[in-house]
Amino acid sequence: MAGLAGSLERSVMDVLWAAPGPLRVRELLARLNENADKALAYNTVQTVAERLAQKGLLQRTQDGLAFRYSPTRAREEYAVELMLDVLTDAPDHGAILARFAESVPPEDARHLLDVLRRRASDDWA
Amino acid sequence: MIFSLLALIASAVLLGCLAGPVLDRFRRSAIAPGTAVVCWVAALAGTVIAGSAVVVVALISPPGPGHGLLEWLRDCLPHHGNLAITMAAIATLVLVTACCLRLASGLPRLGRAVRHRRRHREMLRLVAREHGRHADVLVLDHPVPVAYSLPARQRGIVVSTGAQEALTDAELGAVLAHERAHLRLRHHALLLMLDLAHSLLPWLPTVRRAKSRLPLLLEMAADDAAANAHGSRILVDALCRLSTAPGPAGALGAGGGHGAGALVERVLRLETSGAVKPRRSVRIAACAFAASAVTAPLLAGAVAIVDLSRVC
């Protein structure tokens, strides 16, 4: 977990998650260098983006001669997957979920219930 | 020769079949969880050592082809009849196949667990934030209140935003102390070894019972460390608001099987543990058991193997 803040992959993902749409490497580079002490080189950013695409974290779309990069999944989806990872390994995950369900405010609970109901009817169908 | 063999078989049977049920008998008040963990780990290690020593002895006992390795050095093959050599060869083949099958089912499991853990850590690195005040803590944006730990050189503890909201500062401190105890005492490594032993020898009573008992004992040992530092009242309050698990080790399958009862047992123990203190003699006996559980099969195995290498 060393150098969490300094990880270039993380910075690239952060920029792309914050961006309204797919970015070219040049746009990505401009946003990364906006508030950096040391400007990054074009090649560095392109290599990192390419590596992330190989790992399946980014998808690229052809745009003229260049590529545009965008995250394959939203940041929240990763958080959910990490959470599910933990909960399936915890021996008492049923109890955790029950305590969570009791703790959410009423309007969130209603929302949760709607989602669950939709999912239940999907499962039946 | 015959004595060392008998001692080896006896230690394998005692550790593999009897140690677990006996350890399981001890009530939680009689023995501190830390001491119990040591006993269980020693019993597991002894079982695995005795089991592998029995296999090795069976492979190199005359007139099996494995003994041929020794005989090669000493050149004494003609003593044994043809029929005996054939039978021993068949037995060796069966034994080697069985061992290979067990290893083939156990080792990929270990690899999967390690890969799973690495992937989890990579995702965390992309998504989680650093905690402002605690250098070893990562924060994950999610409303479900969870805290867990991962073996990592830095920032091994993960706390969800839901947990941060649910806990007071003092309670968070107790939870962090609990997770730090998991990391300091290498509980993740123990769980991984437990899983490996279980996939190799799942039918032995000691291994089976360790699988169902040890995870809870590890939680209790970490509870003790946290309660010593922050008081059991605060820890109990914190535990009731969230669950603290030693992270996705890939070792604890979903069928861990003790469900919500585990938390109840931990809380009950913390609330009553001031009253009953484990006796010193129990601790000494436990340490003696742990030491002999590992050394006895090691010694018996070594002596039996050396004896066999002298026989023709």
Interface residues (C-beta under 8 A of the other chain):
Chain A: M1 A2 L4 A5 S7 E9 R10 M13 L57 R75 E76 Y78 A79 V80 E81 L82 M83 D85 V86 L87 T88 D89 A90 P91 D92 H93 G94 A95 I96 L97 R99 F100 S103 V104
Chain B: H116 H120 R121 M123 L124 R125 L126 V127 A128 E130 L138 L140 D141 H142 P143 V144 P145 V146 Y148 A152 R153 Q154 R155 G156 V158 S160 G162 A166 P215 L216 R241 L242 S243 A245 G247 P248 A249 G250 L252 G253 A254 G256 G257 H258 G259 A260 A262 L263
